Amino acid sequence: MSIVRRISPVLVVDEVTPCARFWERLGFTRTVEIALGETPGFVIVEKDGLEVMYQSVASVRAELPASVSSLVTGGGCLYVEVADLDATLRAVDGSPVVVPRRTTPYGMTECGVKDPGGHVIVFATRP
């Protein structure tokens, strides 16, 4: 019996809204949005039981001030296996490519882009 039910990344960024829009282009839906003043400070985007969370630096500063000094925005990387790499890359067209399309020694074809918060998102498929 596993005691772990789910692992969800929380990526820290300057602004959460552009990052939520990035995932919405891939069919994800905003299921949670928590305001921090006039703008969202935290969002969860979900699709088919998968979720990604984004929290703004300002929100972390307000909620967990002791942890702010160790935060790095744009320092994360997600590896996302997809059914159709070409369709996925079309959906995020315009995002900066940081890992050119390649086939790896472990058999995956992958390409990495930066999300609007600066995090690297590597999309991959098995040919």
N, C-alpha and C positions, 0 to 999 in steps of 0.2 A: 504494500500500500504506500503510495507516494503522499508525502505531506505537503508537497508543493502543488498548488492548483493552477497557478498562472504566473508568468513573469512579464512585466510590462515596463518598457523603458520610459523614463522621464527625462526628456532632453531640455536643458536650460538654454534659453534664447533671450535676446533683447525684446522681441515682439512675437507673440504666439499666433496672431491672426494670419500672417503670410504663410506660416508653417502648416496651419490647418488647411489653408487653401491648396497648398502643394499636394496633400494627401487626398483632398476632395477631388482633384483631377484624376486620381486613381480609383475613384469609386467609394472612398471612405466617407463616413458621416460624422459630423460633430455630435457627440452624445452628451458631453458635459462642457460647459463654458462658464467659468467663474470670473466675475468682474473684479478688477482692482481699480477702483475709481471709475474713470470714464472708459477704460479699455479692458479687454480680457487679460487676465493674469495667468490663467490656466485653462487648457483645453484637453479633451480626450477625443481622438478620432478612432472610429471602429469600422471594421468590415469583416464579415464572416468569422466572428470570434477572435479576431486579431485587433490589438489596439496599440496606439502610440500616444504618449502624453507629452505635452509641452508646457513648461512653466517659465514665466518671465523672471529675469533677475530681480526686478522690483518686487514681484510676488514672493520670491524666496527670501529677499531681504526683510519683507514684512512678516513672513511666517516663521522663518528659521534664521534669525540674524547671525547666530554664531557660525553658521555654515557658509556664509557668503564669501568669506575670504578664500575658501578652497574651490570655488566654482570656476569653471572654464566654459564659456559659451562657444558653441561650434566645435567642441572637442570630441564629440561622439561619432560613432560609426554604427550603422545598422546594416546587416546583411539580410536581404529580402529575396527569398526564392519566389519566382513568378512563373506563370504558365506560358506567357508569351512576351519575351524580352522586347521584341520590336514594338509591339503595341504599348508596352509600358513606357518605353523611351519616347514614343510619340506623345503620350499623355503628359510627360514632364518636359517636353521640348522647350528649350530656352533656359533650362537649368544648366549651370556650369558643369561641364564634364571634367571630372578629376581622375577617373580611372578609365582610360580608353577601352573600348570593347576588346575583349580578349577571351581566349580559351585557356583554362587553368590546367595544371598537371593533375588536379583532382576531378577533372572532367566537366567542369561547369563553364558555360559561356556567361560572361558578366560584364557589366559596365557600371561605373560609379558616378554619381552626380552629387552636387551640394544642394541641400535644401535651403530655403530662405534664411534659416538661422545659422548656416555655416556648417552643419553636420554633414558627414559623408553618408550617402545612402547608396549601397551597392546592390543593384538588381541582378539576379542570376537565374539561369535556367539550365536544365540538363538537356543537351541536344539529343 
